[in-house]
Amino acid sequence: MALTIRLLLLLLATLVASSPSTCTFTPSANATITNYPGSPALNTTKNYPYNISALSEIPIATVCTSPTGNRTAELACARTYIDAIDEQLAFLYARRLGYAAVAGASKFATNTSLNDPSRNDVVAAGMAAKVLKYGATEAAGAVMGGEGCMIYAALEYEVETIRESCDSTFTVDVERVCE
């Protein structure tokens, strides 16, 4: 009888210890106020063509148009600006992943599915509208928003974070959907 009670208590303790609701999740400080693009704390010797710590400083692409039609100069100029913008995008995406990890941990703690196709559709449509608002195509925004990369990568990040923080055996099949 005492052995049965001990086994039941051990089983209960194991279940409580592995319960999603007992997971203590602390998001990483990934993209921070000290490591933003262009931050002096990064000690970089990279020279950017504008202040990359301010979105309003990004010039429009016409700055790379050569009055003489020098396509080599235009390409070099475009690559310089693309590199700077990629630095900003990487920072913003790392910051977004931090929030995705919080969302994933919250879903995990409440036994809610990480992958909600209807929510993914809302995110993709929202990004499509935002990208369209800024002058690109709706299709490019939809891919960025969720039909391909952003949601897929965020879900993978959420799964990895839950494995590291809460449950090393946690697994979810995340499929990348491209239309």
C-alpha positions as a Markdown table, in Angstrom:
| # | Residue | x | y | z |
|---|---|---|---|---|
| 1 | Met | 0.0 | 0.0 | 0.0 |
| 2 | Ala | 2.8 | 2.5 | 1.0 |
| 3 | Leu | 4.6 | 1.6 | -2.2 |
| 4 | Thr | 1.5 | 2.2 | -4.3 |
| 5 | Ile | 1.1 | 5.6 | -2.7 |
| 6 | Arg | 4.7 | 6.5 | -3.2 |
| 7 | Leu | 4.5 | 5.5 | -6.9 |
| 8 | Leu | 1.3 | 7.6 | -7.3 |
| 9 | Leu | 3.0 | 10.6 | -5.6 |
| 10 | Leu | 6.1 | 10.1 | -7.9 |
| 11 | Leu | 3.8 | 9.9 | -10.9 |
| 12 | Leu | 1.9 | 13.0 | -9.9 |
| 13 | Ala | 5.2 | 14.9 | -9.2 |
| 14 | Thr | 6.5 | 13.9 | -12.7 |
| 15 | Leu | 3.3 | 15.0 | -14.4 |
| 16 | Val | 3.3 | 18.4 | -12.5 |
| 17 | Ala | 7.0 | 18.9 | -13.3 |
| 18 | Ser | 6.4 | 18.3 | -17.0 |
| 19 | Ser | 3.1 | 20.2 | -17.2 |
| 20 | Pro | 3.1 | 23.1 | -19.6 |
| 21 | Ser | 1.6 | 25.3 | -16.9 |
| 22 | Thr | 4.6 | 24.9 | -14.6 |
| 23 | Cys | 7.1 | 26.0 | -17.3 |
| 24 | Thr | 8.8 | 29.2 | -16.4 |
| 25 | Phe | 9.7 | 31.0 | -19.6 |
| 26 | Thr | 11.9 | 34.1 | -19.8 |
| 27 | Pro | 12.3 | 35.6 | -23.2 |
| 28 | Ser | 15.8 | 36.3 | -24.4 |
| 29 | Ala | 16.9 | 39.9 | -24.8 |
| 30 | Asn | 17.8 | 39.2 | -28.4 |
| 31 | Ala | 17.7 | 42.5 | -30.2 |
| 32 | Thr | 18.5 | 45.1 | -27.5 |
| 33 | Ile | 18.9 | 48.8 | -27.0 |
| 34 | Thr | 22.7 | 48.3 | -27.1 |
| 35 | Asn | 23.1 | 46.1 | -30.1 |
| 36 | Tyr | 20.8 | 47.9 | -32.6 |
| 37 | Pro | 22.1 | 48.5 | -36.1 |
| 38 | Gly | 24.7 | 51.3 | -36.0 |
| 39 | Ser | 25.1 | 51.1 | -32.2 |
| 40 | Pro | 28.5 | 52.3 | -31.0 |
| 41 | Ala | 28.4 | 49.3 | -28.6 |
| 42 | Leu | 28.9 | 47.0 | -31.6 |
| 43 | Asn | 32.3 | 48.4 | -32.3 |
| 44 | Thr | 31.9 | 47.9 | -36.0 |
| 45 | Thr | 34.1 | 49.5 | -38.7 |
| 46 | Lys | 31.3 | 49.1 | -41.2 |
| 47 | Asn | 30.2 | 52.4 | -42.8 |
| 48 | Tyr | 26.6 | 52.6 | -43.8 |
| 49 | Pro | 25.3 | 55.1 | -46.3 |
| 50 | Tyr | 22.8 | 56.6 | -43.8 |
| 51 | Asn | 22.0 | 56.4 | -40.1 |
| 52 | Ile | 20.7 | 52.9 | -39.9 |
| 53 | Ser | 19.4 | 53.4 | -36.3 |
| 54 | Ala | 16.6 | 55.5 | -37.7 |
| 55 | Leu | 14.0 | 54.1 | -40.2 |
| 56 | Ser | 13.2 | 57.6 | -41.4 |
| 57 | Glu | 16.8 | 58.0 | -42.7 |
| 58 | Ile | 16.5 | 55.3 | -45.4 |
| 59 | Pro | 16.5 | 57.1 | -48.7 |
| 60 | Ile | 14.4 | 55.8 | -51.6 |
| 61 | Ala | 16.1 | 53.8 | -54.3 |
| 62 | Thr | 16.4 | 56.7 | -56.8 |
| 63 | Val | 19.6 | 57.6 | -54.9 |
| 64 | Cys | 21.3 | 54.8 | -56.9 |
| 65 | Thr | 20.1 | 56.0 | -60.3 |
| 66 | Ser | 23.2 | 57.0 | -62.3 |
| 67 | Pro | 22.6 | 60.1 | -64.5 |
| 68 | Thr | 25.1 | 58.7 | -67.0 |
| 69 | Gly | 23.5 | 55.2 | -67.0 |
| 70 | Asn | 26.5 | 53.6 | -65.3 |
| 71 | Arg | 24.9 | 50.2 | -64.5 |
| 72 | Thr | 28.0 | 49.0 | -62.6 |
| 73 | Ala | 27.8 | 52.0 | -60.2 |
| 74 | Glu | 24.1 | 51.6 | -59.8 |
| 75 | Leu | 24.5 | 47.9 | -58.9 |
| 76 | Ala | 27.2 | 48.7 | -56.3 |
| 77 | Cys | 25.1 | 51.5 | -54.9 |
| 78 | Ala | 22.0 | 49.3 | -54.6 |
| 79 | Arg | 24.0 | 46.6 | -52.9 |
| 80 | Thr | 25.3 | 49.0 | -50.3 |
| 81 | Tyr | 21.8 | 50.1 | -49.4 |
| 82 | Ile | 20.5 | 46.6 | -49.5 |
| 83 | Asp | 23.2 | 45.5 | -47.0 |
| 84 | Ala | 22.2 | 48.4 | -44.7 |
| 85 | Ile | 18.5 | 47.6 | -44.9 |
| 86 | Asp | 19.2 | 43.9 | -44.4 |
| 87 | Glu | 21.0 | 44.9 | -41.1 |
| 88 | Gln | 17.8 | 46.7 | -40.0 |
| 89 | Leu | 15.6 | 43.8 | -41.1 |
| 90 | Ala | 17.7 | 41.3 | -39.2 |
| 91 | Phe | 17.4 | 43.4 | -36.0 |
| 92 | Leu | 13.7 | 43.9 | -36.4 |
| 93 | Tyr | 13.1 | 40.2 | -37.1 |
| 94 | Ala | 15.2 | 39.2 | -34.1 |
| 95 | Arg | 13.0 | 41.5 | -32.0 |
| 96 | Arg | 9.9 | 40.0 | -33.5 |
| 97 | Leu | 11.1 | 36.5 | -32.7 |
| 98 | Gly | 11.4 | 37.5 | -29.1 |
| 99 | Tyr | 7.7 | 38.3 | -29.1 |
| 100 | Ala | 6.9 | 35.1 | -31.0 |
| 101 | Ala | 8.7 | 33.1 | -28.3 |
| 102 | Val | 6.5 | 34.7 | -25.6 |
| 103 | Ala | 3.4 | 33.9 | -27.7 |
| 104 | Gly | 4.6 | 30.3 | -28.1 |
| 105 | Ala | 5.3 | 29.9 | -24.4 |
| 106 | Ser | 1.8 | 31.3 | -23.6 |
| 107 | Lys | 0.2 | 28.9 | -26.1 |
| 108 | Phe | 2.2 | 26.0 | -24.7 |
| 109 | Ala | 1.2 | 26.8 | -21.1 |
| 110 | Thr | -2.4 | 26.8 | -22.0 |
| 111 | Asn | -2.2 | 23.7 | -24.2 |
| 112 | Thr | -3.1 | 25.8 | -27.3 |
| 113 | Ser | -1.8 | 24.8 | -30.7 |
| 114 | Leu | 1.2 | 26.8 | -31.8 |
| 115 | Asn | 0.2 | 26.7 | -35.4 |
| 116 | Asp | -3.2 | 28.3 | -36.1 |
| 117 | Pro | -3.7 | 28.5 | -39.9 |
| 118 | Ser | -6.5 | 31.0 | -39.5 |
| 119 | Arg | -4.3 | 33.3 | -37.5 |
| 120 | Asn | -1.4 | 32.7 | -40.0 |
| 121 | Asp | -3.8 | 33.9 | -42.8 |
| 122 | Val | -4.6 | 37.0 | -40.8 |
| 123 | Val | -0.9 | 37.8 | -40.3 |
| 124 | Ala | -0.1 | 37.1 | -44.0 |
| 125 | Ala | -3.0 | 39.3 | -45.2 |
| 126 | Gly | -2.0 | 42.1 | -42.8 |
| 127 | Met | 1.6 | 42.0 | -44.0 |
| 128 | Ala | 0.4 | 42.0 | -47.6 |
| 129 | Ala | -1.6 | 45.2 | -46.9 |
| 130 | Lys | 1.3 | 46.8 | -45.1 |
| 131 | Val | 3.8 | 46.1 | -47.8 |
| 132 | Leu | 1.3 | 47.3 | -50.4 |
| 133 | Lys | 0.9 | 50.5 | -48.4 |
| 134 | Tyr | 4.6 | 51.2 | -48.7 |
| 135 | Gly | 4.8 | 50.6 | -52.4 |
| 136 | Ala | 5.7 | 47.0 | -53.0 |
| 137 | Thr | 3.4 | 44.2 | -54.2 |
| 138 | Glu | 0.7 | 42.5 | -52.2 |
| 139 | Ala | 2.1 | 39.1 | -53.2 |
| 140 | Ala | 5.5 | 40.0 | -51.8 |
| 141 | Gly | 3.9 | 41.1 | -48.6 |
| 142 | Ala | 1.9 | 37.9 | -48.3 |
| 143 | Val | 5.1 | 35.8 | -48.7 |
| 144 | Met | 6.9 | 37.9 | -46.2 |
| 145 | Gly | 4.0 | 37.8 | -43.8 |
| 146 | Gly | 3.3 | 34.1 | -43.6 |
| 147 | Glu | 2.8 | 32.2 | -46.8 |
| 148 | Gly | 6.5 | 31.3 | -46.7 |
| 149 | Cys | 9.0 | 32.6 | -44.4 |
| 150 | Met | 8.1 | 34.8 | -41.4 |
| 151 | Ile | 5.5 | 32.6 | -39.7 |
| 152 | Tyr | 7.3 | 29.4 | -40.5 |
| 153 | Ala | 10.5 | 30.6 | -39.0 |
| 154 | Ala | 8.7 | 32.1 | -36.0 |
| 155 | Leu | 6.9 | 28.8 | -35.3 |
| 156 | Glu | 10.2 | 26.9 | -35.6 |
| 157 | Tyr | 11.8 | 29.4 | -33.1 |
| 158 | Glu | 8.8 | 29.0 | -30.7 |
| 159 | Val | 9.3 | 25.2 | -30.8 |
| 160 | Glu | 13.0 | 25.5 | -30.2 |
| 161 | Thr | 12.5 | 27.9 | -27.3 |
| 162 | Ile | 9.9 | 25.6 | -25.7 |
| 163 | Arg | 12.3 | 22.7 | -26.0 |
| 164 | Glu | 15.1 | 24.7 | -24.4 |
| 165 | Ser | 13.0 | 26.3 | -21.6 |
| 166 | Cys | 10.1 | 23.9 | -20.8 |
| 167 | Asp | 10.1 | 20.5 | -22.4 |
| 168 | Ser | 13.0 | 18.9 | -24.2 |
| 169 | Thr | 10.7 | 16.3 | -25.7 |
| 170 | Phe | 8.2 | 18.9 | -27.1 |
| 171 | Thr | 7.7 | 18.5 | -30.8 |
| 172 | Val | 5.3 | 20.1 | -33.4 |
| 173 | Asp | 5.5 | 19.5 | -37.1 |
| 174 | Val | 5.6 | 22.9 | -38.7 |
| 175 | Glu | 5.0 | 23.0 | -42.4 |
| 176 | Arg | 6.1 | 25.8 | -44.7 |
| 177 | Val | 3.2 | 26.7 | -46.9 |
| 178 | Cys | 3.9 | 28.5 | -50.1 |
| 179 | Glu | 1.2 | 29.2 | -52.7 |
